[in-house]
Amino acid sequence: MKAIIALLLLAALQTRAGEPVILYARLLDSLGVSLPDGAKWEVRKGDCFPVVAYRESHTKLILQLASNGFYIPASKAEIVEDKDVPAAMTSYRASVNKYLDSYSARWRENAEAARNK
């Protein structure tokens, strides 16, 4: 009982410190994924993404790319160790920047095509 109380207190202290716990996954293989906004995205081996959730008895991961979530088999990724989180964050930021650039380009193309009709 004392151990449980100690763990709860430790969790409360960490929460008050304001440090969110974010797990990152590093891809072990390159994969093509479909995003909810209709984009097809190629994620490459070594890319890192925040883990949103595990699904189907931990056989699938939901990873985040900007405001989109996508599924991958859990066997295609590994959880990044704490010491490697800064590098994972850098990798993720690069992926988000590429995604946003491509999203903007697609939006512009669609807007110009609609205007020219």
C-alpha positions as CSV (number, residue, x, y, z in Angstrom):
1,M,0.0,0.0,0.0
2,K,2.8,2.4,0.9
3,A,4.5,1.7,-2.5
4,I,1.3,2.6,-4.4
5,I,1.0,5.8,-2.5
6,A,4.6,6.7,-3.2
7,L,4.1,6.0,-6.9
8,L,1.0,8.2,-6.9
9,L,2.9,11.0,-5.2
10,L,5.7,10.7,-7.6
11,A,3.3,10.9,-10.6
12,A,1.6,13.9,-9.1
13,L,5.0,15.7,-8.6
14,Q,5.9,15.0,-12.2
15,T,2.6,16.3,-13.4
16,R,3.0,19.5,-11.4
17,A,6.4,20.0,-12.9
18,G,4.6,20.5,-16.2
19,E,6.7,18.0,-18.2
20,P,4.5,16.1,-20.6
21,V,5.5,12.5,-21.2
22,I,5.8,12.0,-25.0
23,L,6.9,8.8,-26.4
24,Y,8.6,8.8,-29.8
25,A,8.8,5.9,-32.2
26,R,11.6,5.4,-34.7
27,L,10.6,3.5,-37.9
28,L,12.5,0.4,-38.6
29,D,11.3,0.2,-42.3
30,S,10.1,2.7,-44.9
31,L,6.4,2.7,-45.4
32,G,3.7,4.4,-47.4
33,V,0.8,5.7,-45.2
34,S,-2.5,7.4,-45.9
35,L,-3.3,10.4,-43.8
36,P,-6.9,11.4,-42.8
37,D,-6.6,14.6,-45.0
38,G,-6.2,12.4,-48.1
39,A,-2.5,12.8,-48.5
40,K,-0.3,9.8,-49.2
41,W,3.0,10.1,-47.3
42,E,6.2,8.1,-47.5
43,V,7.7,7.7,-44.1
44,R,11.3,6.5,-44.2
45,K,13.3,4.2,-42.0
46,G,14.8,6.2,-39.1
47,D,12.0,8.9,-39.1
48,C,10.6,9.6,-35.7
49,F,7.0,10.4,-34.7
50,P,5.2,10.9,-31.4
51,V,3.2,7.9,-30.3
52,V,-0.5,8.8,-29.8
53,A,-1.7,5.3,-28.8
54,Y,-1.3,1.5,-29.1
55,R,-4.2,-0.4,-30.7
56,E,-5.3,-4.0,-31.2
57,S,-3.4,-5.6,-28.3
58,H,-0.3,-3.5,-29.0
59,T,0.0,-4.8,-32.5
60,K,-0.5,-1.3,-34.1
61,L,0.7,2.1,-33.2
62,I,-1.0,5.4,-34.0
63,L,1.6,8.0,-34.7
64,Q,1.2,11.7,-35.2
65,L,2.2,13.9,-38.2
66,A,1.2,17.5,-37.6
67,S,-2.6,17.3,-36.9
68,N,-2.9,13.8,-38.5
69,G,-2.7,10.4,-37.0
70,F,-1.8,7.3,-38.9
71,Y,-1.5,3.6,-38.1
72,I,1.6,1.4,-38.6
73,P,2.3,-2.2,-37.4
74,A,4.0,-2.0,-34.0
75,S,6.7,-4.4,-35.4
76,K,7.8,-1.7,-37.8
77,A,8.9,0.7,-35.1
78,E,10.8,0.9,-31.8
79,I,10.2,3.3,-28.9
80,V,13.0,5.9,-28.7
81,E,15.0,5.9,-25.4
82,D,15.0,9.0,-23.3
83,K,18.6,9.9,-24.2
84,D,17.6,9.9,-27.9
85,V,14.5,12.1,-27.6
86,P,16.2,15.4,-28.7
87,A,17.3,13.7,-32.0
88,A,13.8,12.2,-32.4
89,M,12.2,15.7,-31.9
90,T,14.5,17.1,-34.6
91,S,13.6,14.3,-37.0
92,Y,9.9,14.9,-36.3
93,R,10.2,18.6,-36.9
94,A,11.8,18.0,-40.2
95,S,8.9,15.6,-41.2
96,V,6.3,18.2,-40.1
97,N,8.0,20.9,-42.1
98,K,8.0,18.7,-45.3
99,Y,4.4,17.8,-44.7
100,L,3.3,21.4,-44.3
101,D,5.2,22.5,-47.4
102,S,3.5,19.8,-49.4
103,Y,0.1,20.5,-47.9
104,S,0.5,24.2,-48.9
105,A,1.6,23.3,-52.4
106,R,-1.5,21.0,-52.8
107,W,-3.8,23.7,-51.5
108,R,-2.3,26.3,-53.9
109,E,-2.7,23.9,-56.8
110,N,-6.3,23.2,-55.9
111,A,-7.1,26.9,-55.4
112,E,-5.6,27.8,-58.8
113,A,-7.4,24.9,-60.6
114,A,-10.7,26.0,-59.0
115,R,-10.1,29.6,-60.1
116,N,-9.3,28.6,-63.7
117,K,-12.6,26.7,-64.1
